[in-house]
């Protein structure tokens, strides 16, 4: 872990330690006294708040309204859906005592809310006029994590979970993909600055109880794939378990079709892994709590530089969250290093010589480029610079995915490709074959891209077992978080 000087282990030396060091150096979070849980510190939470604000608006544009459901779920609810309980049972935290007494019926601490929400839906939905019902919840969940890593895998984490009910399977599938394409994909690309793949999960990788799971994924700097959001078509499985029925236009009692979808604080982990460097955090301007920081170079609080720097910071639009660093207990160089570790996109340095020349120094966090510019031009230049930083970060991730994705046709090519990134391969789609692939290479199927082309191959066979494939489309495989 980073020491008192908040030194950061180089990525090439120990990537896992580098990731932890960046979190500590940027003051984002720390491990809690409860193993597997984390304390999200103010700066880390400020990034999450920026994410929440954008996502909440995008979700509401899809017609969903926010609500809140209980943290505790009756165990009997979880047990109503066989696949669901099978998938989640190893991760459940169960409450057996309360108020000093043993409970008559155990309660599960919310791992996800399908069961308790669809219990409510069974009372709220009576007629086709009540559909579609589109609900979103911002909440915490608990899934007992055996190998925790801050933001990436924690026992308790924050997220949004959407739950909807529709009149037909077709409408449910359409909305499942709508969330993926109109919420998660644009958020990742436009705000996170991360180029993502969109596609369908395999049978073994899909959500427990779902008919189909769709996701966004991207390749991190170490060549591993990170799942960053999922949207599930639940068909009428949960509706049948919880009696979510309605009278259709013909007066016939019919089961509704459900969807569920979510992203979590794992997005902060993805942001770190996608953009950060050996100096610390690198933030895309769209999600930075402070897009600009103005650092005066002065030793006296009454120095004219201090007033000029304060005025400069105050002159930027409020959306920039511009910060005036008036700390007098740190030297200028220490301030520079502090904001560099925190990933602030643009740093403005203003000293006596700069002020005398009516200029200041702009420093880009993503490239380290430093230029002296006239104070009269600084606002226009910073505006353009922030847009360029956002684009540059995205372009880097797009280039990474392109350069580290290999089309493979032999096992040797496959094993080499998954050591560095994505392997695109034909696969028989049998779970037992995927399990063997994982055992031999530690790689799993990540997705079948929504835009995957049907390839002009006469008789394609599985990369691992050699059996005939179901579809003439190549899957993405990679090692994953």
C-alpha positions as CSV (number, residue, x, y, z in Angstrom):
1,X,0.0,0.0,0.0
2,X,1.1,3.6,-0.6
3,X,3.3,5.0,2.2
4,X,3.0,8.3,4.0
5,X,4.4,10.1,0.9
6,X,1.6,8.4,-1.1
7,X,4.0,6.8,-3.5
8,X,2.5,4.8,-6.3
9,X,3.7,1.4,-7.4
10,X,4.4,1.4,-11.2
11,X,1.8,-0.5,-13.3
12,X,4.3,-2.7,-15.0
13,X,5.8,-3.8,-11.6
14,X,2.6,-4.8,-9.8
15,X,-0.7,-3.8,-11.4
16,X,-2.9,-4.9,-8.5
17,X,-0.8,-2.8,-6.1
18,X,-0.8,0.1,-8.5
19,X,-4.6,0.1,-8.5
20,X,-4.8,0.2,-4.6
21,X,-2.1,2.9,-4.4
22,X,-4.0,5.1,-6.8
23,X,-7.1,4.9,-4.7
24,X,-5.1,5.8,-1.5
25,X,-3.2,8.6,-3.2
26,X,-6.3,10.1,-4.7
27,X,-8.1,9.8,-1.3
28,X,-11.1,7.9,-2.8
29,X,-11.8,5.1,-0.4
30,X,-10.4,2.8,2.3
31,X,-11.2,-0.6,3.6
32,X,-13.7,-0.7,6.5
33,X,-13.3,-2.7,9.7
34,X,-15.7,-5.2,8.2
35,X,-13.8,-7.4,5.7
36,X,-14.9,-6.8,2.1
37,X,-16.6,-3.5,2.8
38,X,-15.3,0.0,2.0
39,X,-15.6,3.5,3.2
40,X,-16.0,5.9,0.3
41,X,-14.3,9.1,1.2
42,X,-15.6,12.5,0.2
43,X,-13.6,12.9,-3.1
44,X,-14.5,9.4,-4.2
45,X,-18.2,10.0,-3.3
46,X,-18.1,13.3,-5.2
47,X,-17.2,11.3,-8.4
48,X,-20.1,8.8,-7.6
49,X,-22.5,11.8,-7.2
50,X,-21.5,13.1,-10.7
51,X,-22.2,9.7,-12.1
52,X,-25.5,9.4,-10.3
53,X,-26.7,12.8,-11.6
54,X,-26.0,11.9,-15.2
55,X,-27.4,8.4,-15.0
56,X,-30.5,9.5,-13.2
57,X,-31.3,11.9,-15.9
58,X,-30.7,9.3,-18.7
59,X,-32.8,6.7,-16.8
60,X,-35.7,9.2,-16.4
61,X,-35.6,10.0,-20.1
62,X,-36.5,6.3,-20.6
63,X,-39.7,6.8,-18.6
64,X,-38.6,5.2,-15.3
65,X,-39.5,6.8,-11.9
66,X,-37.4,6.4,-8.8
67,X,-38.7,4.5,-5.7
68,X,-37.3,2.8,-2.7
69,X,-37.8,-0.8,-1.4
70,X,-36.7,-2.4,1.9
71,X,-33.2,-3.6,2.6
72,X,-34.5,-6.8,4.2
73,X,-36.1,-9.5,2.1
74,X,-37.9,-12.5,3.4
75,X,-36.0,-15.7,2.7
76,X,-39.2,-17.2,1.5
77,X,-39.2,-14.6,-1.4
78,X,-35.7,-15.6,-2.5
79,X,-36.7,-19.3,-2.4
80,X,-39.7,-18.7,-4.8
81,X,-37.4,-18.5,-7.8
82,X,-35.3,-21.6,-8.1
83,X,-32.6,-20.3,-10.5
84,X,-32.4,-17.1,-8.6
85,X,-31.7,-18.8,-5.2
86,X,-29.3,-21.2,-6.8
87,X,-27.3,-18.3,-8.3
88,X,-27.2,-16.1,-5.2
89,X,-27.1,-18.6,-2.3
90,X,-23.3,-18.5,-1.9
91,X,-23.4,-14.7,-1.7
92,X,-26.3,-14.2,0.7
93,X,-26.1,-12.5,4.1
94,X,-28.9,-13.8,6.3
95,X,-30.4,-12.2,9.4
96,X,-31.5,-14.8,11.9
97,X,-31.8,-12.6,15.1
98,X,-33.4,-9.2,15.7
99,X,-34.5,-7.3,18.8
100,X,-32.7,-9.8,21.0
101,X,-34.7,-12.8,19.7
102,X,-34.4,-15.4,17.0
103,X,-36.6,-14.5,14.0
104,X,-39.4,-16.8,13.1
105,X,-38.4,-16.4,9.5
106,X,-34.9,-15.5,8.3
107,X,-34.4,-12.3,6.4
108,X,-31.9,-11.8,3.6
109,X,-29.9,-8.5,3.3
110,X,-30.7,-7.3,-0.2
111,X,-28.4,-8.9,-2.8
112,X,-30.7,-7.5,-5.5
113,X,-34.4,-6.6,-5.4
114,X,-36.3,-8.6,-8.0
115,X,-38.1,-10.7,-5.5
116,X,-39.4,-7.9,-3.2
117,X,-40.1,-5.5,-6.0
118,X,-42.2,-8.0,-7.9
119,X,-44.1,-8.8,-4.8
120,X,-45.1,-5.1,-4.9
121,X,-45.8,-5.3,-8.6
122,X,-48.2,-8.1,-8.0
123,X,-50.4,-5.6,-6.0
124,X,-49.7,-2.6,-8.2
125,X,-50.5,-4.2,-11.6
126,X,-54.1,-5.2,-12.2
127,X,-54.9,-4.2,-15.8
128,X,-53.1,-3.7,-19.1
129,X,-53.7,0.0,-18.4
130,X,-51.1,-0.3,-15.6
131,X,-48.4,-1.3,-18.1
132,X,-45.6,-0.7,-18.7
133,X,-44.5,-0.1,-15.1
134,X,-41.0,1.4,-15.0
135,X,-39.2,1.7,-11.7
136,X,-35.6,2.6,-10.7
137,X,-34.0,2.4,-7.3
138,X,-30.8,3.9,-6.0
139,X,-29.6,1.7,-3.1
140,X,-26.9,-0.4,-1.5
141,X,-26.7,-4.2,-1.8
142,X,-24.8,-6.9,0.0
143,X,-23.2,-9.9,-1.7
144,X,-20.7,-11.8,0.4
145,X,-17.4,-11.3,-1.4
146,X,-14.5,-13.8,-0.9
147,X,-11.9,-11.8,-2.9
148,X,-12.6,-8.1,-2.3
149,X,-11.0,-5.2,-4.1
150,X,-12.1,-1.6,-3.5
151,X,-14.8,-0.6,-6.0
152,X,-14.4,-3.7,-8.2
153,X,-15.7,-6.3,-5.7
154,X,-16.9,-5.4,-2.3
155,X,-19.4,-7.1,0.0
156,X,-21.5,-3.9,0.1
157,X,-21.7,-1.6,-2.8
158,X,-23.9,1.2,-4.2
159,X,-25.9,1.0,-7.4
160,X,-29.0,1.7,-9.3
161,X,-31.3,-1.2,-10.2
162,X,-34.2,-0.8,-12.6
163,X,-37.2,-3.1,-12.6
164,X,-39.9,-3.0,-15.2
165,X,-43.1,-4.9,-16.2
166,X,-44.4,-5.1,-19.7
167,X,-47.4,-6.6,-21.6
168,X,-45.4,-8.8,-23.9
169,X,-42.1,-10.5,-24.3
170,X,-41.3,-8.3,-27.3
171,X,-41.8,-5.1,-25.3
172,X,-39.6,-6.5,-22.5
173,X,-36.8,-7.3,-24.8
174,X,-37.0,-4.0,-26.5
175,X,-36.8,-2.1,-23.2
176,X,-33.9,-4.4,-22.0
177,X,-31.9,-3.3,-25.1
178,X,-33.1,0.3,-24.9
179,X,-31.5,0.7,-21.4
180,X,-28.3,-0.7,-22.8
181,X,-28.2,1.4,-25.9
182,X,-29.7,4.7,-24.5
183,X,-28.4,4.8,-21.0
184,X,-25.3,2.6,-20.3
185,X,-23.6,2.8,-23.7
186,X,-23.8,6.6,-24.1
187,X,-22.9,7.1,-20.4
188,X,-19.7,5.0,-20.8
189,X,-18.6,6.5,-24.0
190,X,-19.6,10.2,-23.5
191,X,-19.0,10.6,-19.7
192,X,-16.6,7.8,-18.6
193,X,-14.6,8.3,-21.8
194,X,-14.4,4.6,-22.3
195,X,-15.0,2.7,-25.5
196,X,-17.2,-0.3,-24.7
197,X,-18.5,-3.4,-26.4
198,X,-22.2,-4.2,-26.1
199,X,-23.5,-7.7,-26.4
200,X,-25.2,-10.8,-24.9
201,X,-23.8,-12.9,-22.1
202,X,-23.4,-16.7,-22.3
203,X,-25.7,-19.1,-20.5
204,X,-23.2,-19.5,-17.7
205,X,-22.5,-15.8,-17.4
206,X,-26.0,-14.5,-17.4
207,X,-28.0,-13.3,-14.4
208,X,-29.5,-16.0,-12.3
209,X,-33.2,-16.3,-13.3
210,X,-32.9,-14.3,-16.5
211,X,-33.9,-15.4,-20.0
212,X,-31.0,-13.3,-21.4
213,X,-28.4,-10.9,-20.1
214,X,-26.9,-8.0,-22.1
215,X,-23.9,-6.0,-21.0
216,X,-21.3,-3.3,-21.7
217,X,-17.6,-4.3,-21.3
218,X,-14.3,-2.8,-22.0
219,X,-10.6,-3.7,-21.9
220,X,-8.5,-2.3,-19.1
221,X,-4.9,-1.3,-19.3
222,X,-3.7,-4.7,-18.1
223,X,-5.5,-6.6,-20.9
224,X,-8.4,-7.8,-18.7
225,X,-12.0,-7.2,-19.5
226,X,-14.3,-5.4,-17.0
227,X,-18.1,-5.8,-17.1
228,X,-19.4,-2.3,-16.4
229,X,-23.2,-2.7,-16.6
230,X,-25.9,-5.3,-17.3
231,X,-29.5,-5.3,-18.6
232,X,-31.6,-8.5,-18.1
233,X,-34.6,-9.8,-20.0
234,X,-36.3,-11.8,-17.2
235,X,-39.2,-13.0,-19.4
236,X,-42.2,-14.0,-17.2
237,X,-40.1,-16.2,-14.8
238,X,-40.4,-13.9,-11.8
239,X,-44.0,-12.8,-12.7
240,X,-45.1,-16.5,-12.4
241,X,-43.3,-16.9,-9.1
242,X,-44.8,-13.7,-7.6
243,X,-48.2,-13.6,-9.3
244,X,-47.5,-10.5,-11.4
245,X,-50.7,-10.8,-13.6
246,X,-53.0,-8.4,-15.3
247,X,-56.2,-8.4,-17.3
248,X,-55.4,-7.9,-20.9
249,X,-57.7,-6.0,-23.4
250,X,-59.6,-9.2,-24.0
251,X,-60.2,-9.6,-20.3
252,X,-57.9,-12.6,-20.0
253,X,-55.6,-12.9,-16.9
254,X,-52.0,-12.8,-18.3
255,X,-48.5,-12.8,-16.7
256,X,-46.4,-9.7,-17.2
257,X,-42.8,-9.8,-18.6
258,X,-40.0,-8.2,-16.6
259,X,-36.6,-6.6,-17.0
260,X,-34.0,-5.6,-14.5
261,X,-30.8,-3.6,-15.1
262,X,-28.0,-1.9,-13.1
263,X,-24.6,-0.2,-12.8
264,X,-22.7,0.2,-9.6
265,X,-19.7,1.9,-7.9
266,X,-17.7,-0.6,-9.9
267,X,-17.8,2.2,-12.6
268,X,-15.3,4.1,-10.4
269,X,-13.0,1.1,-10.5
270,X,-13.4,1.0,-14.3
271,X,-12.6,4.7,-14.6
272,X,-9.4,4.1,-12.6
273,X,-8.3,1.1,-14.6
274,X,-9.1,2.7,-17.9
275,X,-7.4,6.1,-17.6
276,X,-5.0,6.4,-14.6
277,X,-1.2,6.3,-14.8
278,X,1.8,5.9,-12.6
279,X,1.4,9.4,-11.2
280,X,-2.1,8.7,-9.9
281,X,-5.8,9.2,-10.9
282,X,-6.7,10.6,-14.3
283,X,-10.3,11.8,-14.5
284,X,-12.4,12.5,-17.6
285,X,-13.6,16.1,-17.3
286,X,-17.2,15.1,-17.6
287,X,-17.0,13.3,-14.2
288,X,-14.4,15.3,-12.4
289,X,-15.6,17.0,-9.2
290,X,-13.1,19.8,-10.1
291,X,-12.4,20.2,-13.8
292,X,-10.0,23.0,-13.1
293,X,-7.8,23.9,-10.1
294,X,-6.1,27.2,-9.8
295,X,-2.9,27.1,-7.7
296,X,-1.3,30.4,-6.7
297,X,2.5,30.5,-6.2
298,X,2.8,32.7,-3.2
299,X,4.1,32.5,0.4
300,X,1.9,35.3,1.8
301,X,-1.9,35.3,2.0
302,X,-1.9,39.0,1.2
303,X,0.2,38.6,-2.0
304,X,-1.7,40.1,-5.0
305,X,-1.3,36.7,-6.7
306,X,-3.7,35.2,-4.2
307,X,-6.5,37.6,-5.0
308,X,-5.9,37.2,-8.7
309,X,-6.0,33.4,-8.5
310,X,-9.2,33.5,-6.5
311,X,-10.8,35.8,-9.1
312,X,-9.6,33.6,-11.9
313,X,-11.1,30.5,-10.3
314,X,-14.4,32.3,-9.7
315,X,-14.6,33.3,-13.3
316,X,-15.2,29.8,-14.7
317,X,-18.7,28.4,-15.2
318,X,-20.1,26.7,-12.1
319,X,-20.3,23.4,-13.9
320,X,-16.5,23.3,-13.9
321,X,-16.4,23.1,-10.2
322,X,-13.2,25.2,-10.4
323,X,-11.1,25.0,-7.2
324,X,-9.0,27.8,-5.8
325,X,-6.2,26.2,-3.7
326,X,-5.5,28.7,-1.0
327,X,-3.7,26.3,1.4
328,X,-0.7,28.1,2.9
329,X,0.7,25.1,4.7
330,X,1.9,23.5,1.5
331,X,4.5,24.6,-1.0
332,X,3.4,25.1,-4.6
333,X,5.1,21.9,-5.7
334,X,3.3,19.9,-3.1
335,X,0.0,21.3,-4.2
336,X,0.8,20.4,-7.9
337,X,1.6,16.8,-6.8
338,X,-1.6,16.6,-4.7
339,X,-3.9,17.6,-7.6
340,X,-2.0,15.5,-10.0
341,X,-2.7,12.4,-7.8
342,X,-6.4,13.4,-7.7
343,X,-6.6,13.5,-11.4
344,X,-7.9,17.1,-11.9
345,X,-8.0,17.5,-15.7
346,X,-6.5,21.0,-15.9
347,X,-4.2,22.8,-13.4
348,X,-3.6,26.5,-13.7
349,X,-0.4,27.9,-12.1
350,X,-0.2,31.6,-11.3
351,X,2.9,33.2,-9.9
352,X,4.2,36.8,-9.5
353,X,6.0,36.7,-12.9
354,X,2.9,35.3,-14.6
355,X,0.7,38.0,-13.1
356,X,3.1,40.7,-14.1
357,X,2.9,39.4,-17.7
358,X,-0.9,39.0,-17.5
359,X,-0.5,35.3,-18.2
360,X,-0.7,31.9,-16.4
361,X,0.5,28.3,-17.0
362,X,-1.9,25.6,-18.0
363,X,-1.1,21.9,-17.3
364,X,-3.0,19.0,-18.8
365,X,-3.3,16.0,-16.5
366,X,-3.7,13.4,-19.3
367,X,-0.5,14.4,-21.2
368,X,1.4,16.5,-18.8
369,X,1.7,19.2,-21.5
370,X,2.4,22.7,-20.0
371,X,1.9,26.0,-21.8
372,X,1.9,29.7,-20.8
373,X,-1.2,31.5,-22.0
374,X,-2.6,35.0,-21.7
375,X,-5.1,35.5,-18.9
376,X,-7.5,37.1,-21.4
377,X,-7.6,33.9,-23.4
378,X,-7.6,31.3,-20.5
379,X,-11.3,30.6,-20.4
380,X,-11.6,29.9,-24.1
381,X,-8.5,27.8,-24.1
382,X,-9.5,25.8,-21.0
383,X,-13.0,25.1,-22.5
384,X,-11.3,23.7,-25.7
385,X,-8.7,21.8,-23.6
386,X,-11.4,20.0,-21.5
387,X,-13.2,18.9,-24.6
388,X,-9.9,17.6,-26.1
389,X,-9.0,15.8,-22.9
390,X,-12.3,14.0,-22.8
391,X,-11.8,13.0,-26.5
392,X,-8.2,11.9,-26.0
393,X,-9.1,9.6,-23.1
394,X,-11.8,8.0,-25.1
395,X,-9.6,7.6,-28.1
396,X,-7.0,5.9,-26.0
397,X,-9.4,3.2,-24.9
398,X,-10.8,2.7,-28.4
399,X,-7.3,2.2,-29.7
400,X,-6.5,-0.2,-26.9
401,X,-9.6,-2.4,-27.7
402,X,-8.7,-2.3,-31.4
403,X,-5.1,-3.1,-31.0
404,X,-5.6,-5.8,-28.4
405,X,-8.4,-7.7,-30.1
406,X,-7.4,-10.7,-32.2
407,X,-9.5,-12.9,-34.5
408,X,-8.4,-16.4,-33.8
409,X,-8.9,-19.8,-35.4
410,X,-6.5,-22.1,-33.5
411,X,-6.1,-22.9,-29.9
412,X,-2.5,-21.6,-30.0
413,X,-3.8,-18.2,-31.3
414,X,-6.5,-18.2,-28.7
415,X,-4.2,-18.7,-25.7
416,X,-1.8,-16.1,-26.9
417,X,-4.6,-13.5,-27.5
418,X,-6.2,-13.8,-24.1
419,X,-2.8,-13.1,-22.4
420,X,-3.0,-9.6,-23.9
421,X,-6.7,-8.8,-24.5
422,X,-9.7,-10.1,-26.4
423,X,-9.8,-13.2,-28.6
424,X,-12.6,-13.3,-31.1
425,X,-13.4,-17.0,-31.7
426,X,-16.1,-19.4,-32.7
427,X,-17.5,-21.3,-29.8
428,X,-20.0,-24.2,-29.3
429,X,-21.7,-22.3,-26.5
430,X,-21.8,-25.3,-24.2
431,X,-21.2,-24.4,-20.5
432,X,-18.9,-27.4,-19.9
433,X,-16.7,-26.3,-22.8
434,X,-16.5,-22.7,-21.4
435,X,-15.6,-24.2,-18.0
436,X,-12.7,-26.1,-19.6
437,X,-11.5,-22.9,-21.4
438,X,-11.5,-21.1,-18.0
439,X,-9.6,-23.9,-16.3
440,X,-6.9,-24.0,-19.0
441,X,-6.6,-20.2,-19.7
442,X,-8.5,-18.3,-16.9
443,X,-10.4,-16.7,-19.8
444,X,-14.2,-16.7,-20.1
445,X,-16.7,-15.7,-22.8
446,X,-17.3,-12.0,-22.3
447,X,-20.1,-11.4,-24.8
448,X,-21.5,-12.0,-28.3
449,X,-21.5,-8.5,-29.8
450,X,-24.9,-7.1,-30.8
451,X,-23.4,-6.2,-34.1
452,X,-21.4,-9.4,-34.6
453,X,-21.5,-10.3,-38.3
454,X,-22.5,-13.7,-39.6
455,X,-19.2,-14.9,-41.1
456,X,-18.8,-16.5,-44.5
457,X,-17.3,-19.7,-43.2
458,X,-18.5,-23.1,-44.5
459,X,-18.4,-25.2,-41.2
460,X,-17.0,-23.2,-38.3
461,X,-16.1,-25.3,-35.2
462,X,-15.5,-24.4,-31.5
463,X,-12.1,-23.1,-30.7
464,X,-11.7,-25.5,-27.8
465,X,-13.6,-28.7,-28.5
466,X,-13.9,-28.7,-32.2
467,X,-17.6,-29.3,-32.3
468,X,-19.9,-27.6,-34.7
469,X,-21.0,-24.1,-33.5
470,X,-24.6,-22.9,-33.2
471,X,-24.1,-19.6,-34.9
472,X,-21.6,-18.4,-37.4
473,X,-20.6,-15.5,-35.1
474,X,-17.5,-15.0,-33.1
475,X,-17.6,-14.4,-29.3
476,X,-15.3,-12.2,-27.3
477,X,-13.1,-14.1,-24.8
478,X,-10.8,-12.6,-22.2
479,X,-9.5,-12.8,-18.7
480,X,-11.8,-10.7,-16.5
481,X,-12.1,-8.9,-13.2
